[in-house]
Amino acid sequence: MTTTPDKSALAQARERLSEFESGARGPYSNIASDLRLVLDALADAERVNVKLIEYVKGAAYCPCCEQYDECLDGCTFVKDDGDAACAMEHARSLLKDSQ
């Protein structure tokens, strides 16, 4: 079950944080709920990130030499299907950047 906070709730939490950081005094009874919103949003983002990385890993797979990181010597996939090989290289680049 996903607990995605709505944008207005996050905006209100940001506003309260901004007031707090600027030294405003007052009751901060919403801090716990603000932190829960942020933690829930981070958890949702992490779940999406894991799914996206798995998707990109699939796109990084070479059907010729069956490798994910880089092709083996003698692999002909670039010659056989240049457009798909270009997409595969882009996926591999994204994976390297995410590490």
C-alpha positions as CSV (number, residue, x, y, z in Angstrom):
1,M,0.0,0.0,0.0
2,T,1.4,3.4,-1.1
3,T,1.0,6.4,1.1
4,T,1.7,9.2,-1.3
5,P,1.3,12.6,0.3
6,D,-0.5,15.1,-1.8
7,K,1.3,18.2,-3.2
8,S,-0.5,20.7,-1.0
9,A,0.4,18.8,2.2
10,L,4.1,18.8,1.1
11,A,3.8,22.5,0.3
12,Q,2.4,23.2,3.8
13,A,5.2,21.2,5.4
14,R,7.8,23.1,3.4
15,E,6.2,26.4,4.5
16,R,6.3,25.4,8.1
17,L,9.9,24.3,7.8
18,S,10.8,27.6,6.2
19,E,9.1,29.5,9.0
20,F,11.0,27.3,11.5
21,E,14.3,27.9,9.8
22,S,13.8,31.7,9.8
23,G,13.5,31.6,13.5
24,A,9.7,32.0,13.8
25,R,8.4,31.1,17.2
26,G,5.2,29.2,17.8
27,P,3.7,25.8,18.2
28,Y,5.3,23.2,16.1
29,S,2.8,20.4,16.7
30,N,2.9,19.5,13.0
31,I,6.6,18.6,13.0
32,A,5.9,14.9,13.5
33,S,3.3,14.8,10.8
34,D,5.6,16.8,8.5
35,L,8.4,14.4,9.0
36,R,6.0,11.5,8.3
37,L,5.0,13.1,5.0
38,V,8.6,13.5,4.0
39,L,9.5,9.9,5.1
40,D,6.5,8.5,3.2
41,A,7.5,10.5,0.1
42,L,11.1,9.2,0.3
43,A,9.9,5.6,0.7
44,D,7.7,6.0,-2.4
45,A,10.5,7.5,-4.3
46,E,12.8,4.6,-3.4
47,R,10.2,2.1,-4.5
48,V,9.9,3.8,-7.9
49,N,13.7,4.1,-8.2
50,V,14.2,0.4,-7.6
51,K,11.6,-0.4,-10.4
52,L,13.2,2.1,-12.8
53,I,16.7,0.6,-12.2
54,E,15.3,-2.9,-12.9
55,Y,13.7,-1.6,-16.1
56,V,17.0,0.1,-17.2
57,K,18.9,-3.1,-16.4
58,G,16.7,-5.0,-18.8
59,A,17.4,-2.4,-21.5
60,A,21.2,-2.7,-20.9
61,Y,21.1,-6.5,-21.7
62,C,22.8,-7.5,-24.9
63,P,21.0,-10.4,-26.6
64,C,24.2,-11.3,-28.6
65,C,26.7,-11.8,-25.8
66,E,24.3,-11.9,-22.9
67,Q,26.1,-9.2,-20.9
68,Y,24.7,-6.2,-19.0
69,D,27.8,-4.0,-18.3
70,E,29.7,-4.2,-21.6
71,C,29.8,-6.4,-24.6
72,L,32.4,-9.2,-25.0
73,D,35.0,-9.1,-27.7
74,G,33.5,-10.4,-30.9
75,C,30.0,-9.3,-30.1
76,T,28.2,-8.2,-33.3
77,F,25.1,-6.6,-31.8
78,V,26.2,-3.1,-32.8
79,K,26.5,-4.2,-36.5
80,D,23.3,-6.4,-36.3
81,D,21.0,-3.8,-34.8
82,G,22.6,-0.4,-34.5
83,D,19.5,1.4,-33.2
84,A,18.9,-1.1,-30.4
85,A,22.6,-1.2,-29.6
86,C,22.5,2.6,-29.2
87,A,19.6,2.3,-26.8
88,M,21.4,-0.5,-24.9
89,E,24.5,1.8,-24.5
90,H,22.4,4.6,-23.3
91,A,20.8,2.3,-20.7
92,R,24.3,1.2,-19.6
93,S,25.4,4.8,-19.3
94,L,22.4,5.5,-17.0
95,L,23.2,2.5,-14.8
96,K,26.9,3.7,-14.5
97,D,25.7,7.2,-13.5
98,S,23.3,5.7,-10.9
99,Q,26.0,3.9,-9.0
